[in-house]
Amino acid sequence: MKYTVITGASSGIGYETALAFAARGKNVILVARREEKLQQLKEVIQESNKQLDVVIKKADLSKKEEVYSLYESLKEYTLETLVNNAGFGNFDSVAEQDLDKIGNMLHLNVEALTVLSSLFVRDYEQVEGTQLINISSGGGYTIVEGAVTYCATKFFVSAFTEGLAQELAGKGANLSAKVLAPAATESEFAQHSLDVADFDYETNVPQYHTSKEMAQFLLDLYDSNKVVGIVDGYTYEFSLRDPIYPYAARPTN
């Protein structure tokens, strides 16, 4: 049996991505802090297909030790796809940002994603049909006013994943690395970024996608031979692209 692992699966893009892969008959491993939300998602999936194996892993990936213990617990499964979706944002000027929150954001958006990606590549780079999909942002290609530090974390995700994709291709690896860059997406993202209890996208955001739409874009990327799936921040059109960042390969001699 093969499994698709999705971090940050308790809500938003992660939740809908889990449903989308399950709809394709994929066994899924759901990772998030809120175990009760994962249990609810498991029940929804198994109502549609009782044959699927749905595994729940409770983990706070902003804590380094839980990142490693999560991956260790995955070794009993044969993995096919890892979707590094867990992450959160922040809207504040650099001078005013809460450094405790920023520290957690750096641990989650950058460190956890890098560790999980590295361990997955180490184990699966020569396994046919495997994919790593890291969730970045339109803010991983354009710096957004008031979200400089958040964008910097997503620039890292984009550059790291694009570079990894180039590195794997140069080695003739079987594993594919890809990056999804959403624009505004209806989810819990705004609540956590703004530290508010509720956020109405209909009222406050002129244009956005639903998490279900973004999960479909993720599947489009999954099905393609492209490295980047990106939403245009002005037109909100989705496109599949080759790597965007320049890549300087080292001379062989």
C-alpha positions as a Markdown table, in Angstrom:
| # | Residue | x | y | z |
|---|---|---|---|---|
| 1 | Met | 0.0 | 0.0 | 0.0 |
| 2 | Lys | 1.2 | 3.5 | -0.9 |
| 3 | Tyr | 0.3 | 6.7 | 0.9 |
| 4 | Thr | 0.1 | 10.4 | 0.3 |
| 5 | Val | 1.2 | 12.5 | 3.3 |
| 6 | Ile | -0.4 | 15.9 | 3.8 |
| 7 | Thr | 0.7 | 18.3 | 6.5 |
| 8 | Gly | -1.6 | 21.0 | 7.7 |
| 9 | Ala | -4.5 | 18.8 | 6.8 |
| 10 | Ser | -7.0 | 20.1 | 9.4 |
| 11 | Ser | -8.3 | 23.0 | 7.4 |
| 12 | Gly | -8.0 | 25.0 | 4.2 |
| 13 | Ile | -5.9 | 23.8 | 1.3 |
| 14 | Gly | -4.6 | 20.8 | 3.2 |
| 15 | Tyr | -8.1 | 19.6 | 4.1 |
| 16 | Glu | -9.3 | 19.9 | 0.5 |
| 17 | Thr | -6.1 | 18.4 | -0.9 |
| 18 | Ala | -6.7 | 15.3 | 1.3 |
| 19 | Leu | -10.2 | 15.0 | 0.0 |
| 20 | Ala | -9.0 | 15.4 | -3.6 |
| 21 | Phe | -6.3 | 12.7 | -3.3 |
| 22 | Ala | -8.8 | 10.4 | -1.5 |
| 23 | Ala | -11.2 | 10.9 | -4.4 |
| 24 | Arg | -8.6 | 9.4 | -6.6 |
| 25 | Gly | -8.4 | 6.3 | -4.4 |
| 26 | Lys | -5.2 | 7.4 | -2.6 |
| 27 | Asn | -4.5 | 6.2 | 1.0 |
| 28 | Val | -3.7 | 9.3 | 3.0 |
| 29 | Ile | -1.7 | 10.2 | 6.1 |
| 30 | Leu | -3.1 | 13.4 | 7.7 |
| 31 | Val | -0.9 | 15.6 | 9.8 |
| 32 | Ala | -1.8 | 18.6 | 12.0 |
| 33 | Arg | -2.0 | 19.9 | 15.5 |
| 34 | Arg | -5.7 | 19.5 | 15.9 |
| 35 | Glu | -6.4 | 15.8 | 16.2 |
| 36 | Glu | -10.2 | 16.3 | 16.5 |
| 37 | Lys | -10.3 | 18.1 | 13.1 |
| 38 | Leu | -8.2 | 15.3 | 11.5 |
| 39 | Gln | -10.6 | 12.7 | 13.0 |
| 40 | Gln | -13.6 | 14.6 | 11.4 |
| 41 | Leu | -11.8 | 14.6 | 8.0 |
| 42 | Lys | -11.0 | 10.9 | 8.3 |
| 43 | Glu | -14.7 | 10.2 | 8.8 |
| 44 | Val | -15.7 | 12.3 | 5.8 |
| 45 | Ile | -13.2 | 10.4 | 3.6 |
| 46 | Gln | -14.2 | 7.0 | 4.8 |
| 47 | Glu | -17.9 | 7.8 | 4.3 |
| 48 | Ser | -17.1 | 8.1 | 0.6 |
| 49 | Asn | -14.7 | 5.2 | 0.4 |
| 50 | Lys | -14.4 | 2.7 | 3.2 |
| 51 | Gln | -11.6 | 0.8 | 1.4 |
| 52 | Leu | -9.1 | 3.7 | 1.9 |
| 53 | Asp | -6.7 | 3.6 | 4.8 |
| 54 | Val | -6.7 | 7.0 | 6.5 |
| 55 | Val | -3.9 | 7.5 | 9.1 |
| 56 | Ile | -3.9 | 10.4 | 11.6 |
| 57 | Lys | -0.7 | 11.9 | 12.9 |
| 58 | Lys | -0.9 | 14.7 | 15.5 |
| 59 | Ala | 2.2 | 16.9 | 15.4 |
| 60 | Asp | 3.2 | 20.5 | 16.0 |
| 61 | Leu | 5.7 | 21.0 | 13.2 |
| 62 | Ser | 6.9 | 24.3 | 14.6 |
| 63 | Lys | 8.7 | 22.1 | 17.2 |
| 64 | Lys | 11.9 | 20.6 | 15.7 |
| 65 | Glu | 11.7 | 17.4 | 17.8 |
| 66 | Glu | 8.1 | 16.7 | 16.5 |
| 67 | Val | 9.3 | 17.1 | 12.9 |
| 68 | Tyr | 11.8 | 14.3 | 13.3 |
| 69 | Ser | 9.5 | 12.1 | 15.3 |
| 70 | Leu | 6.8 | 12.5 | 12.7 |
| 71 | Tyr | 9.1 | 11.4 | 9.9 |
| 72 | Glu | 10.4 | 8.5 | 12.0 |
| 73 | Ser | 6.7 | 7.4 | 12.4 |
| 74 | Leu | 6.2 | 7.4 | 8.7 |
| 75 | Lys | 8.9 | 4.9 | 8.0 |
| 76 | Glu | 6.5 | 2.0 | 8.5 |
| 77 | Tyr | 4.6 | 3.2 | 5.5 |
| 78 | Thr | 5.5 | 3.2 | 1.8 |
| 79 | Leu | 5.1 | 6.8 | 0.7 |
| 80 | Glu | 4.2 | 8.0 | -2.8 |
| 81 | Thr | 3.7 | 11.8 | -2.3 |
| 82 | Leu | 4.6 | 14.3 | 0.4 |
| 83 | Val | 2.6 | 17.6 | 0.4 |
| 84 | Asn | 4.3 | 20.1 | 2.7 |
| 85 | Asn | 1.3 | 22.4 | 3.3 |
| 86 | Ala | 1.7 | 23.3 | 6.9 |
| 87 | Gly | 2.5 | 27.0 | 7.4 |
| 88 | Phe | 1.1 | 30.3 | 8.5 |
| 89 | Gly | 1.5 | 34.0 | 7.7 |
| 90 | Asn | 1.9 | 37.3 | 9.4 |
| 91 | Phe | 0.9 | 40.9 | 8.6 |
| 92 | Asp | 2.9 | 43.5 | 10.4 |
| 93 | Ser | 5.7 | 45.9 | 9.7 |
| 94 | Val | 9.1 | 44.4 | 10.5 |
| 95 | Ala | 9.5 | 46.8 | 13.4 |
| 96 | Glu | 6.2 | 45.9 | 14.9 |
| 97 | Gln | 6.0 | 42.1 | 14.3 |
| 98 | Asp | 5.7 | 39.8 | 17.3 |
| 99 | Leu | 9.0 | 38.0 | 17.4 |
| 100 | Asp | 7.7 | 34.9 | 19.2 |
| 101 | Lys | 5.1 | 34.4 | 16.5 |
| 102 | Ile | 7.8 | 35.1 | 13.8 |
| 103 | Gly | 10.1 | 32.5 | 15.4 |
| 104 | Asn | 7.3 | 29.9 | 15.2 |
| 105 | Met | 6.6 | 30.9 | 11.6 |
| 106 | Leu | 10.3 | 30.5 | 10.7 |
| 107 | His | 10.4 | 27.1 | 12.3 |
| 108 | Leu | 7.3 | 25.9 | 10.5 |
| 109 | Asn | 7.5 | 27.6 | 7.1 |
| 110 | Val | 11.2 | 27.1 | 6.6 |
| 111 | Glu | 12.8 | 24.6 | 9.0 |
| 112 | Ala | 10.1 | 21.9 | 9.2 |
| 113 | Leu | 9.6 | 22.0 | 5.4 |
| 114 | Thr | 13.3 | 21.7 | 4.8 |
| 115 | Val | 13.8 | 18.8 | 7.2 |
| 116 | Leu | 10.8 | 16.9 | 5.9 |
| 117 | Ser | 11.8 | 17.5 | 2.3 |
| 118 | Ser | 15.4 | 16.4 | 2.9 |
| 119 | Leu | 14.4 | 13.2 | 4.7 |
| 120 | Phe | 11.9 | 12.4 | 2.0 |
| 121 | Val | 14.4 | 13.0 | -0.8 |
| 122 | Arg | 17.0 | 10.9 | 1.1 |
| 123 | Asp | 14.6 | 7.9 | 1.2 |
| 124 | Tyr | 12.7 | 8.3 | -2.1 |
| 125 | Glu | 14.7 | 10.1 | -4.8 |
| 126 | Gln | 15.1 | 6.9 | -6.8 |
| 127 | Val | 11.6 | 5.5 | -6.3 |
| 128 | Glu | 9.5 | 5.7 | -9.5 |
| 129 | Gly | 6.4 | 7.8 | -9.4 |
| 130 | Thr | 7.2 | 9.7 | -6.2 |
| 131 | Gln | 6.5 | 13.5 | -5.8 |
| 132 | Leu | 7.3 | 16.2 | -3.3 |
| 133 | Ile | 5.0 | 19.2 | -3.5 |
| 134 | Asn | 5.8 | 22.2 | -1.3 |
| 135 | Ile | 3.2 | 25.0 | -0.8 |
| 136 | Ser | 4.7 | 28.4 | -1.3 |
| 137 | Ser | 2.7 | 31.5 | -2.1 |
| 138 | Gly | 2.4 | 34.3 | -4.7 |
| 139 | Gly | 4.3 | 36.0 | -1.8 |
| 140 | Gly | 7.1 | 33.6 | -2.6 |
| 141 | Tyr | 7.7 | 35.5 | -5.9 |
| 142 | Thr | 6.5 | 39.0 | -5.0 |
| 143 | Ile | 7.2 | 40.9 | -1.8 |
| 144 | Val | 3.9 | 42.1 | -0.3 |
| 145 | Glu | 3.7 | 45.3 | 1.7 |
| 146 | Gly | 3.1 | 44.5 | 5.4 |
| 147 | Ala | 4.1 | 40.9 | 5.0 |
| 148 | Val | 7.8 | 41.1 | 4.4 |
| 149 | Thr | 9.0 | 38.4 | 6.7 |
| 150 | Tyr | 6.2 | 36.0 | 5.7 |
| 151 | Cys | 7.1 | 36.6 | 2.0 |
| 152 | Ala | 10.8 | 35.9 | 2.8 |
| 153 | Thr | 9.8 | 32.5 | 4.2 |
| 154 | Lys | 7.9 | 31.7 | 1.0 |
| 155 | Phe | 10.8 | 33.0 | -1.2 |
| 156 | Phe | 12.8 | 30.4 | 0.6 |
| 157 | Val | 10.2 | 27.7 | -0.1 |
| 158 | Ser | 10.1 | 28.6 | -3.8 |
| 159 | Ala | 13.9 | 28.9 | -4.3 |
| 160 | Phe | 14.5 | 25.7 | -2.2 |
| 161 | Thr | 12.0 | 23.7 | -4.1 |
| 162 | Glu | 12.9 | 24.9 | -7.6 |
| 163 | Gly | 16.6 | 24.4 | -6.8 |
| 164 | Leu | 15.8 | 20.9 | -5.5 |
| 165 | Ala | 13.8 | 20.1 | -8.7 |
| 166 | Gln | 16.8 | 21.2 | -10.8 |
| 167 | Glu | 19.2 | 19.2 | -8.6 |
| 168 | Leu | 17.1 | 16.0 | -8.9 |
| 169 | Ala | 16.7 | 16.4 | -12.7 |
| 170 | Gly | 20.5 | 16.8 | -13.0 |
| 171 | Lys | 21.0 | 13.5 | -11.1 |
| 172 | Gly | 18.4 | 11.7 | -13.1 |
| 173 | Ala | 16.3 | 11.0 | -10.0 |
| 174 | Asn | 12.9 | 9.5 | -10.2 |
| 175 | Leu | 11.4 | 11.8 | -7.6 |
| 176 | Ser | 9.9 | 15.0 | -8.8 |
| 177 | Ala | 9.9 | 18.2 | -6.6 |
| 178 | Lys | 7.2 | 20.8 | -7.3 |
| 179 | Val | 6.1 | 24.1 | -5.8 |
| 180 | Leu | 2.5 | 25.5 | -5.6 |
| 181 | Ala | 2.1 | 29.2 | -5.3 |
| 182 | Pro | -1.4 | 30.3 | -4.4 |
| 183 | Ala | -2.7 | 33.9 | -4.2 |
| 184 | Ala | -5.4 | 34.9 | -1.7 |
| 185 | Thr | -7.3 | 31.7 | -0.8 |
| 186 | Glu | -10.3 | 31.4 | 1.4 |
| 187 | Ser | -9.1 | 29.5 | 4.5 |
| 188 | Glu | -8.0 | 30.1 | 8.1 |
| 189 | Phe | -4.8 | 31.9 | 6.7 |
| 190 | Ala | -6.1 | 35.4 | 7.2 |
| 191 | Gln | -7.3 | 34.8 | 10.8 |
| 192 | His | -3.9 | 33.5 | 11.9 |
| 193 | Ser | -2.0 | 36.2 | 9.9 |
| 194 | Leu | -4.0 | 39.0 | 11.4 |
| 195 | Asp | -4.6 | 37.4 | 14.8 |
| 196 | Val | -8.4 | 37.7 | 14.6 |
| 197 | Ala | -11.2 | 35.3 | 15.5 |
| 198 | Asp | -13.0 | 35.6 | 12.2 |
| 199 | Phe | -12.4 | 36.9 | 8.7 |
| 200 | Asp | -14.9 | 37.5 | 5.9 |
| 201 | Tyr | -13.2 | 37.0 | 2.5 |
| 202 | Glu | -16.3 | 38.1 | 0.7 |
| 203 | Thr | -16.2 | 41.5 | 2.3 |
| 204 | Asn | -12.5 | 42.1 | 2.6 |
| 205 | Val | -10.8 | 40.5 | -0.4 |
| 206 | Pro | -11.7 | 41.7 | -3.9 |
| 207 | Gln | -10.6 | 38.4 | -5.5 |
| 208 | Tyr | -9.7 | 35.0 | -4.2 |
| 209 | His | -9.9 | 31.3 | -4.7 |
| 210 | Thr | -11.5 | 28.7 | -2.5 |
| 211 | Ser | -9.4 | 26.0 | -0.9 |
| 212 | Lys | -11.2 | 23.5 | -3.1 |
| 213 | Glu | -10.1 | 25.4 | -6.2 |
| 214 | Met | -6.5 | 25.5 | -5.0 |
| 215 | Ala | -6.6 | 21.7 | -4.3 |
| 216 | Gln | -7.6 | 21.2 | -7.9 |
| 217 | Phe | -4.7 | 23.4 | -9.1 |
| 218 | Leu | -2.5 | 21.2 | -6.9 |
| 219 | Leu | -3.7 | 18.1 | -8.7 |
| 220 | Asp | -3.1 | 19.8 | -12.0 |
| 221 | Leu | 0.5 | 20.4 | -11.0 |
| 222 | Tyr | 0.7 | 16.8 | -9.7 |
| 223 | Asp | -0.4 | 15.5 | -13.1 |
| 224 | Ser | 2.0 | 17.7 | -15.0 |
| 225 | Asn | 5.7 | 17.5 | -15.8 |
| 226 | Lys | 6.1 | 21.2 | -14.7 |
| 227 | Val | 7.9 | 22.4 | -11.6 |
| 228 | Val | 5.8 | 25.5 | -10.7 |
| 229 | Gly | 2.1 | 26.0 | -10.3 |
| 230 | Ile | 1.4 | 29.6 | -9.8 |
| 231 | Val | -1.6 | 31.9 | -9.5 |
| 232 | Asp | -1.2 | 35.4 | -11.1 |
| 233 | Gly | -1.8 | 38.0 | -8.3 |
| 234 | Tyr | -3.5 | 40.4 | -10.7 |
| 235 | Thr | -5.6 | 38.1 | -13.0 |
| 236 | Tyr | -5.9 | 35.2 | -10.6 |
| 237 | Glu | -5.3 | 32.8 | -13.5 |
| 238 | Phe | -3.4 | 29.6 | -12.7 |
| 239 | Ser | -0.5 | 28.5 | -14.9 |
| 240 | Leu | 2.0 | 25.6 | -14.9 |
| 241 | Arg | 5.5 | 26.7 | -15.5 |
| 242 | Asp | 9.1 | 25.6 | -15.7 |
| 243 | Pro | 11.4 | 26.9 | -12.9 |
| 244 | Ile | 11.3 | 30.7 | -12.5 |
| 245 | Tyr | 14.4 | 31.4 | -10.5 |
| 246 | Pro | 17.7 | 31.3 | -12.4 |
| 247 | Tyr | 19.8 | 28.2 | -11.6 |
| 248 | Ala | 23.5 | 28.1 | -12.0 |
| 249 | Ala | 24.8 | 24.5 | -12.4 |
| 250 | Arg | 28.4 | 23.9 | -11.3 |
| 251 | Pro | 30.8 | 23.0 | -14.1 |
| 252 | Thr | 31.5 | 19.3 | -14.3 |
| 253 | Asn | 35.3 | 19.8 | -14.8 |
